[in-house]
Amino acid sequence: QVQLVESGGGVVQAGGSLRLSCAASGRIFNAAAMGWFRQAPGKDREFVASINWNSDQTNYRDSVKGRFIISRDNAKNAAYLQMTNLRPEDTAVYYCAGGFRFGGVALDLATLYEYWGQGTQVTVSS
């Protein structure tokens, strides 16, 4: 059974930092693109960041550029999202995703990811 499990969410004040982790099991994700998406209450799920299989491509939504960094450790079958200078508008459930069809590309389309985690809540207070 393939699973992606997110961790590291929590409550933080504006300007603070969090590091999200995504642990994969049941399949080796070395060849997959990995992405982070988020969904705030009453809003659609949106792309946050992605990384291709060998980490030579990354992609970010404009509002997180310079504040968030996506990375991966293929030896650990894991991906990460370092979030700094957090803002109240970053509050959402954050989801990890894995996609094998185009693993060489840092994908920003949710429909291109086959595997999804259950999400971790990030709350940023003002």
C-alpha positions as CSV (number, residue, x, y, z in Angstrom):
1,Q,0.0,0.0,0.0
2,V,1.5,3.3,-1.1
3,Q,1.3,6.0,1.5
4,L,2.4,9.6,1.8
5,V,2.4,10.9,5.4
6,E,2.9,14.6,6.2
7,S,4.1,15.9,9.5
8,G,5.4,19.1,11.0
9,G,2.3,21.3,10.9
10,G,1.2,23.4,13.8
11,V,0.4,26.8,15.1
12,V,2.9,29.6,14.6
13,Q,2.9,33.4,14.9
14,A,3.3,35.5,11.8
15,G,7.0,35.7,10.9
16,G,7.7,32.3,12.3
17,S,8.9,29.1,10.6
18,L,7.8,25.5,10.2
19,R,9.3,22.6,8.3
20,L,6.9,20.1,6.8
21,S,8.0,16.6,6.1
22,C,6.5,14.0,3.7
23,A,7.4,10.4,4.3
24,A,6.7,7.9,1.5
25,S,6.2,4.2,2.0
26,G,5.1,1.3,-0.2
27,R,6.9,2.5,-3.3
28,I,10.3,4.1,-4.0
29,F,9.6,7.7,-5.0
30,N,13.1,8.4,-6.3
31,A,11.8,8.7,-9.9
32,A,8.7,10.8,-8.9
33,A,8.1,14.5,-8.9
34,M,7.1,15.6,-5.5
35,G,4.8,18.6,-4.7
36,W,3.2,20.5,-2.0
37,F,-0.3,21.9,-2.3
38,R,-2.5,23.6,0.3
39,Q,-6.2,24.2,0.8
40,A,-7.6,27.0,3.0
41,P,-11.2,26.8,4.3
42,G,-13.7,27.7,1.6
43,K,-11.0,27.8,-1.1
44,D,-9.8,25.5,-3.8
45,R,-6.6,23.5,-3.4
46,E,-3.6,25.4,-4.8
47,F,-0.1,24.6,-5.8
48,V,2.7,25.7,-3.4
49,A,5.9,24.1,-4.6
50,S,7.4,21.2,-6.4
51,I,10.6,19.4,-7.2
52,N,11.6,17.0,-9.9
53,W,13.1,13.6,-9.2
54,N,16.8,14.6,-9.0
55,S,16.3,18.1,-7.5
56,D,17.6,20.0,-10.4
57,Q,14.2,21.7,-11.0
58,T,12.0,23.5,-8.5
59,N,8.9,25.5,-8.9
60,Y,7.0,27.8,-6.5
61,R,3.9,29.8,-6.5
62,D,4.7,33.5,-6.6
63,S,3.5,34.3,-3.1
64,V,5.9,31.9,-1.4
65,K,9.0,32.6,-3.5
66,G,11.9,33.7,-1.2
67,R,10.1,32.3,1.9
68,F,9.6,28.6,1.2
69,I,12.1,26.0,0.1
70,I,11.3,22.5,-1.2
71,S,13.8,19.7,-1.0
72,R,13.9,16.0,-1.0
73,D,16.1,13.1,0.3
74,N,15.8,10.2,-2.1
75,A,17.8,8.0,0.3
76,K,15.0,8.5,2.9
77,N,12.1,8.4,0.4
78,A,11.1,11.8,1.8
79,A,10.3,15.4,0.8
80,Y,10.3,18.6,2.8
81,L,9.0,22.1,2.8
82,Q,10.9,24.7,4.8
83,M,8.6,27.6,5.4
84,T,9.9,30.9,6.8
85,N,8.4,34.4,7.4
86,L,5.0,32.8,7.6
87,R,1.9,35.0,7.0
88,P,-1.7,34.5,8.2
89,E,-2.6,33.9,4.5
90,D,-0.4,30.8,4.6
91,T,-2.9,29.2,6.9
92,A,-4.2,26.0,5.3
93,V,-4.0,22.2,5.2
94,Y,-0.8,21.3,3.4
95,Y,-0.7,18.2,1.2
96,C,2.2,16.3,-0.1
97,A,1.9,14.7,-3.6
98,G,3.9,12.3,-5.7
99,G,3.8,11.9,-9.5
100,F,5.6,9.3,-11.6
101,R,4.4,10.1,-15.1
102,F,6.5,13.2,-15.5
103,G,9.1,12.8,-12.7
104,G,11.7,14.9,-14.5
105,V,9.5,18.0,-14.3
106,A,8.7,20.1,-11.2
107,L,4.9,19.8,-11.8
108,D,2.4,22.4,-10.7
109,L,-0.8,20.7,-11.8
110,A,-2.5,18.7,-9.2
111,T,-4.0,16.4,-11.8
112,L,-0.5,15.1,-12.8
113,Y,0.1,13.7,-9.3
114,E,-1.1,10.1,-8.6
115,Y,-0.4,9.9,-4.9
116,W,-1.6,12.2,-2.1
117,G,-1.1,12.4,1.6
118,Q,-3.9,13.2,4.1
119,G,-2.6,16.7,4.9
120,T,-1.2,18.6,7.9
121,Q,-2.7,21.7,9.3
122,V,-0.6,24.9,9.3
123,T,-2.1,27.9,11.2
124,V,-0.4,31.2,11.3
125,S,-1.7,33.7,13.8
126,S,-1.3,37.5,13.4
